[in-house]
């Protein structure tokens, strides 16, 4: 029983790594387009400007709010994806 649980966990790690590799590849392709690259550069400039101009407390609050929003969306995305039938056969 323990061996199958370990095999399931290893399988998940392998799939997760493969998924990460695909996502990084997609990001590279997306940033190869001039419009997307310009958008990413503009966002970087905006963050850099805000970091230099805004008080530390306000910047920390803004970053925390953005992180909460991003984590909430990511968890919702992963939860919906994880509910696919047959993906987690070890748990029921």
Secondary structure in CASP SS format (residue, H / E / C, confidence):
PFRMAT SS
TARGET T0000
AUTHOR 0000-0000-0000
METHOD secondary structure of the structure
MODEL  1
X C 1.00
X H 1.00
X H 1.00
X H 1.00
X H 1.00
X H 1.00
X H 1.00
X H 1.00
X H 1.00
X H 1.00
X H 1.00
X H 1.00
X H 1.00
X H 1.00
X H 1.00
X H 1.00
X H 1.00
X H 1.00
X H 1.00
X H 1.00
X H 1.00
X H 1.00
X H 1.00
X H 1.00
X H 1.00
X H 1.00
X H 1.00
X H 1.00
X H 1.00
X H 1.00
X H 1.00
X C 1.00
X C 1.00
X H 1.00
X H 1.00
X H 1.00
X H 1.00
X H 1.00
X H 1.00
X H 1.00
X H 1.00
X H 1.00
X H 1.00
X H 1.00
X H 1.00
X H 1.00
X H 1.00
X H 1.00
X H 1.00
X H 1.00
X H 1.00
X H 1.00
X H 1.00
X C 1.00
X C 1.00
X H 1.00
X H 1.00
X H 1.00
X H 1.00
X H 1.00
X H 1.00
X H 1.00
X H 1.00
X H 1.00
X H 1.00
X H 1.00
X H 1.00
X H 1.00
X H 1.00
X H 1.00
X H 1.00
X H 1.00
X H 1.00
X H 1.00
X H 1.00
X H 1.00
X H 1.00
X H 1.00
X H 1.00
X H 1.00
X H 1.00
X H 1.00
X C 1.00
X C 1.00
X C 1.00
X C 1.00
X C 1.00
X C 1.00
X H 1.00
X H 1.00
X H 1.00
X C 1.00
END
